Amino acid sequence: MSTLSLLHMDGQWLAFDGNRVNRLDTRPKLDRSAVAIVDFDGGVSQVISLEGSPAHAVALIEKRLRADGLIDNESKILIHQSKTVGNGYQALFTAVPLDRWQQMFAWAEDHDDHCLLVPSLALLWRMLRPGRGVVLHSGRQFTFVANLRNRIVHVSGLAYSESESDLAMTVSALAERAGRELAGADEALETLEVEWYGCLTRAPAASTGAHASVHIEETPTLRSVAPSPRFAPGLPLADTAADDDMTFDGQFEPQPVEDDIDDAPVAAPRPVAPITASRWLDEALMEIFSANSGTHVRLGPHTLVRDADGVQYRSGISGLVAHANALAAVNPLSSRLMYMAERVLPWASAASLVLALALGGLGGRWSLAAHTANERAANLDAQISEIDAEIARLQPKQAIPDAYPSLLEFVSRAAGLQQALDPNAALQELRSAAGDDVRILRLRLEADTGGKGHRLRVDGMVNHGPNGNSEGMQVARFVQRLRAAGYLPEAIDPQQGNVRSQSVGGAFSYLLRRAATTTPEKAS
């Protein structure tokens, strides 16, 4: 359901619903969310210059208003904007009688749905960009606000009635006051751009427009820096307004007459198109404002609406509501947060849907990855089961037999004997080493004294036979050949076993051990 737009200006309630507008006598009872733009029944709105801390602005403003007689009861001070100017600051505010504020505040909160309460002056300020101005017309009331570089300009006026002549006179006075305020600003050399918004302007009698909505980018206006006389041809204006200024309540106050007024140049009247039956009223008022303030005025976004009787109007409510948000509202913080949450709910729902789809896609991807990982794990489990079955099948064959210790001992002994001394190989090597030089008398295998195996004892004598040599080097050559064969000969006494080189008569004895390495080079 769409949001209802409510406008409370100049003591009148207007309810906008699409291209329909209804006039209400009292504050309505809402059945859906709404945005209410209110002026608090003409509360005092001004710009005030103060010094000190902006935190004390509320107390200082109330004190100033009481001193000027603008308020006499308790009031609620709403500060819409503060701007630092030199050592002080300017504050744009609205002072609302406390009882009126409480009634409006209670009405905004006493609904089943959200109702955003937005002050009209705060909304106009939020619509402004630096160096721009805006005019809001509602019934008899006109409000002008400008955001200049070094100041805030605010001018308001209230016409005597809604007749065309009274409205033109009020706009003329309002424009001249705005022109004087703008003349002293730094931006005075440039024409100020102003947007015009009308709350509800009745269509001229000769209007034949049948479109549901219209957006006029710019209406032809007159540009003038020097203010023109405050009248428009075709409008009977009171002469008493020529040199007077209008106060916030629509009354004029006399201005002091300058001594050199006769010498002052008088600007020539600017031609302004008259208000006719075929012309929109706000277009004529825009030209009057432009001619008397020296600004460039253009019509803001407007929409064509009809009331219950089918009468056609033009309203800028769409442009106003477009800038009305929770930041400009005066509702409690909790209400504003809930309103913002409700506004973003469709976007949050769409984002949740997109996130759900993304998570669903990721979930499907992760599910496929998990399925693949489960298949790999199942294959690994099958391979492990096969390996375990093979291990169980081979386990009986891996058991050590009962006779294994004795077999191992035998093998170890045989390996030790083979490594220590091979009798057959030793016999052949001794026979080769003896040759014709010595005669082997006896070979005997003896246990080593260190208990580390066995050694071979060789008993022999020098060969003195007819083929033997007699030069005395037979034993030395025999020992040399043994060492070349990989033995370590140790000479002992042939009779007693004592270590000696050789006995008398050519007999000798040696104990033979295998060397650590049997290479010929090391043996030699």
ZIWO-V383306 format. One record per pair of residues at least 6 apart in sequence whose ideal C-beta (glycine too) atoms are under 8 Angstrom apart, sorted by the first residue. I is the first residue (numbers start at 1). J is the second residue. D is the distance in whole Angstrom. If there is no record, write none. Layout:
BEGIN
i | j | d
I | J | D
I | J | D
END
This chain:
BEGIN
i | j | d
1 | 32 | 5
1 | 33 | 8
2 | 17 | 8
2 | 18 | 7
2 | 32 | 8
3 | 32 | 7
3 | 33 | 5
3 | 34 | 6
3 | 35 | 6
3 | 321 | 8
4 | 15 | 6
4 | 16 | 8
4 | 17 | 6
4 | 30 | 7
4 | 32 | 6
4 | 33 | 7
4 | 34 | 4
4 | 35 | 8
5 | 15 | 7
5 | 16 | 4
5 | 17 | 8
5 | 34 | 7
5 | 35 | 6
5 | 37 | 8
5 | 317 | 5
5 | 321 | 5
6 | 13 | 7
6 | 14 | 7
6 | 15 | 6
6 | 16 | 8
6 | 28 | 7
6 | 34 | 6
6 | 35 | 7
6 | 36 | 4
6 | 37 | 7
7 | 13 | 7
7 | 14 | 4
7 | 15 | 8
7 | 16 | 7
7 | 36 | 8
7 | 37 | 5
7 | 38 | 8
7 | 138 | 7
7 | 199 | 6
7 | 200 | 8
7 | 317 | 6
7 | 320 | 8
8 | 14 | 8
8 | 27 | 8
8 | 36 | 6
8 | 37 | 7
8 | 38 | 4
8 | 39 | 7
8 | 41 | 8
9 | 37 | 8
9 | 38 | 8
9 | 39 | 5
9 | 120 | 7
9 | 136 | 8
9 | 138 | 4
9 | 139 | 6
9 | 141 | 6
9 | 199 | 6
10 | 39 | 7
10 | 42 | 7
10 | 138 | 5
10 | 139 | 4
10 | 140 | 6
10 | 141 | 5
10 | 158 | 8
11 | 41 | 6
11 | 42 | 7
12 | 23 | 7
12 | 138 | 8
12 | 139 | 6
13 | 23 | 7
13 | 24 | 4
13 | 25 | 7
13 | 26 | 7
13 | 27 | 7
13 | 28 | 7
14 | 21 | 6
14 | 22 | 7
14 | 23 | 6
14 | 24 | 7
14 | 199 | 7
14 | 200 | 6
14 | 317 | 8
15 | 21 | 7
15 | 22 | 5
15 | 24 | 6
15 | 28 | 6
16 | 305 | 7
16 | 315 | 7
16 | 317 | 5
19 | 212 | 5
19 | 213 | 7
19 | 303 | 7
19 | 304 | 7
19 | 305 | 5
19 | 306 | 7
20 | 305 | 6
20 | 306 | 6
20 | 307 | 8
20 | 308 | 8
21 | 200 | 7
21 | 305 | 4
21 | 306 | 7
21 | 307 | 5
21 | 313 | 6
21 | 315 | 7
22 | 307 | 7
22 | 308 | 6
23 | 307 | 7
27 | 104 | 8
27 | 107 | 5
29 | 111 | 8
30 | 111 | 5
30 | 112 | 8
30 | 113 | 6
30 | 115 | 6
31 | 112 | 7
31 | 113 | 7
32 | 113 | 5
33 | 113 | 5
33 | 114 | 5
33 | 115 | 7
33 | 116 | 8
33 | 339 | 7
33 | 342 | 7
34 | 111 | 8
34 | 113 | 7
34 | 114 | 8
34 | 115 | 5
34 | 116 | 7
35 | 115 | 8
35 | 116 | 5
35 | 118 | 6
35 | 321 | 6
35 | 324 | 5
36 | 108 | 7
36 | 115 | 6
36 | 116 | 7
36 | 117 | 5
36 | 118 | 7
37 | 118 | 5
37 | 119 | 8
37 | 120 | 5
37 | 123 | 6
37 | 320 | 6
37 | 321 | 7
37 | 324 | 6
38 | 104 | 6
38 | 117 | 7
38 | 118 | 7
38 | 119 | 7
38 | 120 | 7
39 | 45 | 8
39 | 94 | 8
39 | 119 | 7
39 | 120 | 5
39 | 121 | 8
39 | 138 | 8
39 | 141 | 7
40 | 94 | 7
40 | 96 | 4
40 | 100 | 6
40 | 101 | 7
40 | 104 | 6
40 | 119 | 7
41 | 100 | 6
42 | 141 | 8
42 | 158 | 8
42 | 249 | 8
43 | 94 | 5
43 | 95 | 6
43 | 96 | 4
43 | 97 | 7
43 | 100 | 7
44 | 65 | 7
44 | 70 | 5
44 | 71 | 7
44 | 94 | 7
44 | 95 | 4
44 | 248 | 7
45 | 92 | 8
45 | 93 | 7
45 | 94 | 4
45 | 95 | 8
45 | 121 | 5
45 | 143 | 8
45 | 154 | 7
45 | 156 | 6
45 | 248 | 7
46 | 92 | 8
46 | 93 | 7
46 | 154 | 6
46 | 248 | 7
47 | 90 | 6
47 | 91 | 7
47 | 92 | 5
47 | 93 | 8
47 | 152 | 5
47 | 153 | 7
47 | 154 | 4
48 | 61 | 6
48 | 64 | 6
48 | 90 | 7
48 | 91 | 5
48 | 93 | 7
49 | 85 | 7
49 | 88 | 6
49 | 89 | 8
49 | 90 | 5
50 | 57 | 6
50 | 60 | 5
50 | 61 | 8
50 | 88 | 6
50 | 89 | 6
50 | 90 | 8
50 | 91 | 6
51 | 87 | 6
51 | 88 | 4
51 | 89 | 8
52 | 60 | 7
52 | 88 | 7
54 | 82 | 5
54 | 89 | 6
54 | 91 | 7
57 | 77 | 8
57 | 79 | 6
57 | 82 | 7
57 | 89 | 8
57 | 91 | 5
57 | 93 | 8
58 | 77 | 5
58 | 79 | 7
61 | 77 | 5
61 | 79 | 8
61 | 91 | 7
61 | 93 | 6
61 | 95 | 7
62 | 71 | 7
62 | 75 | 6
62 | 77 | 6
62 | 95 | 7
65 | 71 | 5
65 | 75 | 7
65 | 95 | 6
66 | 72 | 7
70 | 95 | 7
71 | 95 | 6
71 | 97 | 7
73 | 97 | 6
73 | 98 | 7
73 | 99 | 8
74 | 97 | 8
74 | 98 | 4
75 | 95 | 5
75 | 96 | 6
75 | 97 | 6
75 | 98 | 6
75 | 101 | 8
76 | 95 | 7
76 | 96 | 5
76 | 97 | 8
76 | 98 | 6
76 | 101 | 4
77 | 93 | 6
77 | 94 | 8
77 | 95 | 6
78 | 93 | 6
78 | 94 | 5
78 | 95 | 8
78 | 96 | 7
78 | 119 | 6
78 | 122 | 7
78 | 330 | 6
79 | 91 | 5
79 | 92 | 7
79 | 93 | 5
80 | 92 | 5
80 | 93 | 6
80 | 94 | 7
80 | 119 | 7
80 | 121 | 6
80 | 122 | 4
80 | 125 | 5
81 | 91 | 7
81 | 92 | 5
81 | 122 | 8
81 | 125 | 5
81 | 152 | 7
82 | 89 | 5
82 | 90 | 7
82 | 91 | 5
82 | 92 | 7
83 | 89 | 6
83 | 90 | 5
83 | 151 | 7
83 | 152 | 6
85 | 150 | 6
85 | 151 | 6
90 | 151 | 6
90 | 152 | 5
92 | 121 | 7
92 | 125 | 6
92 | 145 | 8
92 | 152 | 5
92 | 154 | 6
94 | 119 | 6
94 | 121 | 5
94 | 122 | 8
96 | 104 | 8
104 | 117 | 7
105 | 117 | 7
105 | 330 | 8
107 | 115 | 8
108 | 115 | 5
108 | 116 | 8
108 | 117 | 4
108 | 331 | 6
109 | 115 | 8
109 | 331 | 7
109 | 332 | 7
109 | 335 | 7
114 | 335 | 6
114 | 338 | 6
114 | 339 | 4
114 | 342 | 6
115 | 331 | 8
116 | 324 | 7
116 | 325 | 8
116 | 326 | 7
116 | 329 | 5
116 | 331 | 6
116 | 336 | 8
116 | 339 | 6
117 | 329 | 6
117 | 330 | 5
117 | 331 | 5
118 | 324 | 5
118 | 328 | 5
118 | 329 | 5
118 | 330 | 7
119 | 328 | 8
119 | 330 | 6
120 | 136 | 7
120 | 143 | 7
121 | 143 | 7
121 | 145 | 7
121 | 154 | 8
122 | 328 | 5
122 | 330 | 8
123 | 320 | 6
123 | 323 | 6
123 | 324 | 6
123 | 328 | 6
124 | 134 | 5
124 | 136 | 6
124 | 143 | 7
124 | 145 | 5
125 | 145 | 6
125 | 147 | 7
126 | 323 | 5
126 | 325 | 8
126 | 327 | 8
126 | 328 | 5
127 | 134 | 6
127 | 195 | 8
127 | 319 | 8
127 | 320 | 8
127 | 323 | 5
128 | 134 | 6
128 | 145 | 7
128 | 146 | 7
128 | 147 | 4
129 | 147 | 7
130 | 147 | 6
130 | 148 | 8
130 | 149 | 7
131 | 147 | 7
131 | 148 | 7
131 | 149 | 7
131 | 187 | 6
131 | 190 | 8
131 | 192 | 7
131 | 193 | 7
132 | 146 | 7
132 | 147 | 6
132 | 192 | 7
132 | 193 | 5
132 | 194 | 7
132 | 195 | 7
133 | 144 | 7
133 | 145 | 7
133 | 146 | 4
133 | 147 | 7
133 | 153 | 7
133 | 178 | 8
133 | 192 | 5
133 | 193 | 7
133 | 194 | 4
133 | 195 | 7
133 | 295 | 7
134 | 144 | 7
134 | 145 | 6
134 | 146 | 8
134 | 194 | 7
134 | 195 | 5
134 | 196 | 8
134 | 197 | 7
134 | 300 | 8
135 | 142 | 7
135 | 143 | 7
135 | 144 | 5
135 | 194 | 6
135 | 195 | 7
135 | 196 | 5
135 | 197 | 7
135 | 289 | 7
135 | 297 | 7
136 | 142 | 7
136 | 143 | 5
136 | 197 | 5
136 | 199 | 7
136 | 320 | 8
137 | 196 | 7
137 | 197 | 7
137 | 198 | 5
137 | 199 | 7
137 | 201 | 8
137 | 282 | 6
137 | 285 | 7
138 | 198 | 8
138 | 199 | 4
138 | 200 | 7
139 | 162 | 6
139 | 199 | 7
139 | 200 | 8
140 | 158 | 6
140 | 159 | 4
140 | 160 | 8
140 | 161 | 7
140 | 162 | 6
140 | 166 | 8
140 | 167 | 7
140 | 170 | 8
140 | 250 | 7
141 | 156 | 7
141 | 157 | 8
141 | 158 | 5
141 | 159 | 8
142 | 156 | 7
142 | 157 | 5
142 | 158 | 8
142 | 159 | 8
142 | 170 | 6
142 | 171 | 6
142 | 174 | 5
143 | 154 | 8
143 | 155 | 8
143 | 156 | 5
144 | 153 | 7
144 | 154 | 7
144 | 155 | 5
144 | 156 | 7
144 | 174 | 6
144 | 178 | 5
144 | 194 | 8
145 | 152 | 8
145 | 153 | 7
145 | 154 | 5
146 | 152 | 7
146 | 153 | 4
146 | 154 | 8
146 | 178 | 7
146 | 181 | 8
146 | 182 | 7
146 | 192 | 6
146 | 194 | 8
148 | 182 | 8
148 | 185 | 5
148 | 186 | 7
148 | 187 | 6
149 | 185 | 8
149 | 186 | 6
149 | 187 | 6
150 | 185 | 7
150 | 186 | 6
151 | 185 | 6
153 | 178 | 7
153 | 181 | 5
153 | 182 | 6
153 | 185 | 7
155 | 174 | 6
155 | 177 | 5
155 | 178 | 5
155 | 181 | 6
156 | 174 | 8
156 | 248 | 5
157 | 170 | 5
157 | 171 | 8
157 | 173 | 6
157 | 174 | 4
157 | 177 | 8
157 | 246 | 5
157 | 248 | 8
157 | 250 | 6
158 | 170 | 7
158 | 246 | 8
158 | 248 | 7
158 | 249 | 5
158 | 250 | 3
159 | 166 | 4
159 | 167 | 5
159 | 169 | 7
159 | 170 | 4
159 | 250 | 6
160 | 166 | 5
160 | 170 | 8
160 | 250 | 6
164 | 235 | 6
164 | 275 | 5
164 | 281 | 7
165 | 235 | 5
165 | 236 | 5
165 | 237 | 6
167 | 281 | 7
167 | 285 | 6
168 | 231 | 8
168 | 232 | 5
168 | 235 | 5
168 | 237 | 7
168 | 275 | 7
168 | 284 | 7
168 | 285 | 7
168 | 288 | 6
169 | 230 | 7
169 | 231 | 8
169 | 235 | 8
169 | 237 | 5
169 | 238 | 6
169 | 241 | 5
170 | 246 | 7
170 | 250 | 7
171 | 285 | 5
171 | 288 | 5
171 | 289 | 5
171 | 292 | 8
172 | 230 | 3
172 | 231 | 7
172 | 232 | 8
172 | 237 | 7
172 | 241 | 7
172 | 288 | 6
172 | 289 | 8
172 | 292 | 5
173 | 230 | 6
173 | 241 | 6
173 | 244 | 7
173 | 245 | 7
173 | 246 | 4
173 | 252 | 7
174 | 246 | 7
174 | 289 | 7
175 | 227 | 7
175 | 230 | 8
175 | 288 | 7
175 | 289 | 4
175 | 290 | 8
175 | 291 | 8
175 | 292 | 4
175 | 293 | 4
175 | 295 | 8
176 | 227 | 5
176 | 230 | 6
176 | 245 | 8
176 | 292 | 5
176 | 293 | 7
177 | 245 | 6
177 | 246 | 7
178 | 289 | 8
178 | 293 | 5
178 | 295 | 7
179 | 227 | 5
179 | 292 | 6
179 | 293 | 4
179 | 294 | 5
179 | 295 | 8
180 | 227 | 8
182 | 188 | 6
182 | 192 | 6
182 | 293 | 7
182 | 294 | 7
182 | 295 | 7
191 | 223 | 6
191 | 225 | 7
191 | 294 | 7
191 | 295 | 6
191 | 296 | 5
192 | 293 | 8
192 | 294 | 8
192 | 295 | 4
192 | 296 | 7
193 | 295 | 7
193 | 296 | 6
193 | 298 | 7
194 | 289 | 8
194 | 290 | 8
194 | 293 | 8
194 | 295 | 5
194 | 296 | 7
194 | 297 | 5
194 | 298 | 7
195 | 297 | 8
195 | 298 | 6
195 | 299 | 8
195 | 300 | 4
196 | 282 | 6
196 | 285 | 8
196 | 286 | 5
196 | 289 | 7
196 | 297 | 5
196 | 298 | 7
196 | 299 | 5
196 | 300 | 6
197 | 300 | 5
197 | 302 | 8
197 | 316 | 4
197 | 319 | 6
197 | 320 | 6
198 | 282 | 4
198 | 302 | 7
198 | 314 | 7
198 | 315 | 7
198 | 316 | 6
199 | 315 | 6
199 | 316 | 7
199 | 317 | 7
200 | 305 | 8
200 | 313 | 5
200 | 314 | 8
200 | 315 | 5
201 | 280 | 6
201 | 281 | 6
201 | 282 | 5
201 | 313 | 6
201 | 314 | 5
201 | 315 | 7
202 | 281 | 7
202 | 311 | 7
202 | 312 | 8
202 | 313 | 5
203 | 209 | 7
203 | 280 | 7
203 | 304 | 8
203 | 311 | 8
203 | 312 | 4
203 | 313 | 6
203 | 314 | 7
204 | 276 | 8
204 | 277 | 6
204 | 278 | 5
204 | 279 | 6
204 | 280 | 6
204 | 281 | 8
205 | 277 | 5
205 | 278 | 7
206 | 277 | 5
206 | 278 | 4
207 | 278 | 7
207 | 280 | 8
207 | 312 | 7
209 | 304 | 7
209 | 312 | 8
211 | 304 | 6
212 | 303 | 8
212 | 304 | 6
213 | 303 | 5
213 | 304 | 6
213 | 318 | 8
214 | 302 | 6
214 | 303 | 7
214 | 304 | 6
214 | 314 | 7
215 | 301 | 5
215 | 302 | 7
216 | 298 | 8
216 | 299 | 4
216 | 302 | 7
217 | 298 | 7
218 | 298 | 4
218 | 299 | 7
219 | 283 | 6
219 | 286 | 6
219 | 297 | 8
219 | 298 | 6
219 | 299 | 5
221 | 286 | 6
221 | 287 | 6
221 | 290 | 4
221 | 296 | 6
221 | 297 | 5
221 | 298 | 7
222 | 270 | 5
222 | 271 | 8
222 | 272 | 7
222 | 287 | 6
222 | 290 | 5
222 | 291 | 5
223 | 290 | 7
223 | 294 | 7
223 | 295 | 8
223 | 296 | 6
224 | 267 | 8
224 | 270 | 5
224 | 290 | 7
224 | 291 | 5
224 | 292 | 8
224 | 294 | 5
225 | 294 | 4
226 | 267 | 4
226 | 294 | 7
227 | 267 | 7
227 | 292 | 5
227 | 293 | 7
227 | 294 | 7
228 | 267 | 6
228 | 268 | 8
228 | 269 | 6
228 | 270 | 4
228 | 272 | 8
228 | 291 | 5
228 | 292 | 5
229 | 242 | 7
229 | 267 | 8
229 | 269 | 5
230 | 237 | 7
230 | 241 | 6
230 | 242 | 7
230 | 292 | 6
231 | 237 | 4
231 | 269 | 8
232 | 272 | 4
232 | 273 | 8
232 | 274 | 6
232 | 275 | 7
232 | 284 | 7
232 | 287 | 8
232 | 288 | 5
233 | 271 | 7
233 | 272 | 6
233 | 274 | 5
234 | 274 | 3
234 | 275 | 6
234 | 276 | 8
235 | 274 | 7
235 | 275 | 6
240 | 252 | 7
241 | 252 | 6
243 | 254 | 8
243 | 255 | 6
243 | 257 | 7
244 | 252 | 4
244 | 253 | 6
244 | 254 | 6
244 | 255 | 6
245 | 252 | 6
245 | 253 | 6
245 | 255 | 6
246 | 252 | 5
246 | 253 | 8
247 | 253 | 6
258 | 264 | 7
270 | 291 | 4
272 | 284 | 8
272 | 287 | 5
272 | 288 | 6
272 | 291 | 5
273 | 279 | 7
273 | 284 | 6
273 | 287 | 6
274 | 284 | 7
275 | 281 | 6
275 | 284 | 4
280 | 314 | 7
282 | 299 | 7
282 | 314 | 7
283 | 299 | 7
286 | 297 | 5
286 | 298 | 8
286 | 299 | 7
287 | 297 | 8
289 | 295 | 7
289 | 297 | 6
290 | 296 | 7
290 | 297 | 4
300 | 316 | 5
300 | 319 | 5
301 | 316 | 7
301 | 318 | 6
301 | 319 | 4
301 | 322 | 8
302 | 314 | 5
302 | 315 | 6
302 | 316 | 5
302 | 318 | 7
302 | 319 | 7
303 | 314 | 7
303 | 315 | 6
303 | 316 | 8
303 | 317 | 7
303 | 318 | 5
304 | 312 | 6
304 | 313 | 7
304 | 314 | 6
305 | 312 | 7
305 | 313 | 5
305 | 314 | 8
305 | 315 | 5
305 | 317 | 8
306 | 312 | 5
306 | 313 | 7
307 | 313 | 7
325 | 340 | 8
326 | 336 | 4
326 | 337 | 8
326 | 339 | 5
326 | 340 | 5
327 | 336 | 8
329 | 336 | 6
329 | 339 | 8
331 | 339 | 7
416 | 453 | 6
417 | 453 | 8
417 | 454 | 7
419 | 453 | 8
419 | 514 | 7
420 | 453 | 4
420 | 454 | 5
420 | 455 | 8
420 | 514 | 6
421 | 445 | 7
421 | 453 | 8
421 | 454 | 6
421 | 455 | 7
421 | 456 | 6
421 | 512 | 7
421 | 513 | 8
421 | 514 | 6
423 | 443 | 8
423 | 445 | 7
423 | 456 | 8
426 | 443 | 8
426 | 456 | 6
426 | 512 | 7
427 | 443 | 7
429 | 482 | 8
429 | 485 | 5
429 | 487 | 8
430 | 440 | 6
430 | 443 | 7
430 | 458 | 6
430 | 482 | 8
431 | 440 | 7
432 | 481 | 7
432 | 485 | 8
433 | 478 | 6
433 | 481 | 4
433 | 482 | 5
433 | 485 | 6
434 | 440 | 5
434 | 460 | 7
434 | 478 | 6
435 | 477 | 8
435 | 478 | 8
435 | 481 | 8
436 | 463 | 6
436 | 467 | 6
436 | 468 | 6
436 | 469 | 7
437 | 462 | 7
437 | 463 | 6
437 | 468 | 7
437 | 469 | 6
437 | 473 | 8
437 | 474 | 3
437 | 475 | 7
437 | 477 | 5
437 | 478 | 6
438 | 460 | 5
438 | 461 | 7
438 | 462 | 6
438 | 463 | 6
438 | 474 | 5
438 | 475 | 6
438 | 478 | 5
438 | 508 | 8
439 | 460 | 6
439 | 461 | 6
439 | 462 | 8
439 | 463 | 5
440 | 458 | 6
440 | 459 | 8
440 | 460 | 5
441 | 459 | 5
441 | 460 | 5
441 | 461 | 6
441 | 507 | 8
442 | 457 | 8
442 | 458 | 8
442 | 459 | 4
442 | 460 | 8
443 | 456 | 6
443 | 457 | 7
443 | 458 | 6
443 | 459 | 8
444 | 456 | 7
444 | 457 | 5
444 | 459 | 8
445 | 454 | 5
445 | 455 | 8
445 | 456 | 6
445 | 457 | 8
446 | 454 | 7
446 | 455 | 6
446 | 456 | 8
446 | 457 | 5
446 | 511 | 7
447 | 454 | 6
447 | 455 | 8
448 | 454 | 6
448 | 455 | 5
448 | 513 | 8
455 | 511 | 5
455 | 512 | 6
455 | 513 | 5
456 | 511 | 7
456 | 512 | 4
457 | 492 | 8
457 | 509 | 7
457 | 510 | 7
457 | 511 | 6
457 | 512 | 8
458 | 489 | 8
458 | 509 | 7
458 | 510 | 5
458 | 511 | 8
458 | 512 | 6
459 | 494 | 6
459 | 507 | 7
459 | 508 | 8
459 | 509 | 5
460 | 478 | 8
460 | 507 | 7
460 | 508 | 6
460 | 509 | 8
461 | 505 | 7
461 | 506 | 5
461 | 507 | 4
461 | 508 | 7
462 | 468 | 7
462 | 474 | 5
462 | 475 | 6
462 | 506 | 3
462 | 508 | 8
463 | 469 | 8
463 | 474 | 7
464 | 470 | 7
464 | 506 | 7
468 | 474 | 7
475 | 502 | 6
475 | 508 | 6
479 | 489 | 5
479 | 510 | 7
482 | 489 | 5
482 | 510 | 7
482 | 512 | 7
483 | 489 | 7
483 | 515 | 8
483 | 523 | 5
483 | 524 | 7
484 | 520 | 6
484 | 523 | 5
484 | 524 | 6
485 | 523 | 7
486 | 514 | 6
486 | 515 | 5
486 | 517 | 8
486 | 518 | 4
486 | 523 | 5
487 | 512 | 5
487 | 513 | 7
487 | 514 | 7
487 | 515 | 7
487 | 523 | 8
488 | 512 | 7
488 | 513 | 5
488 | 514 | 7
488 | 515 | 5
489 | 510 | 4
489 | 511 | 7
489 | 512 | 6
490 | 499 | 7
490 | 510 | 6
490 | 511 | 4
490 | 512 | 8
490 | 513 | 7
491 | 499 | 6
491 | 500 | 6
491 | 501 | 5
491 | 502 | 7
491 | 508 | 7
491 | 509 | 7
491 | 510 | 6
492 | 498 | 6
492 | 499 | 6
492 | 500 | 7
492 | 509 | 5
492 | 510 | 7
492 | 511 | 6
493 | 499 | 7
493 | 500 | 5
493 | 503 | 7
493 | 509 | 7
494 | 503 | 5
494 | 507 | 5
494 | 508 | 6
494 | 509 | 4
495 | 503 | 7
497 | 509 | 8
501 | 508 | 8
502 | 508 | 4
515 | 522 | 7
515 | 523 | 6
517 | 523 | 8
END
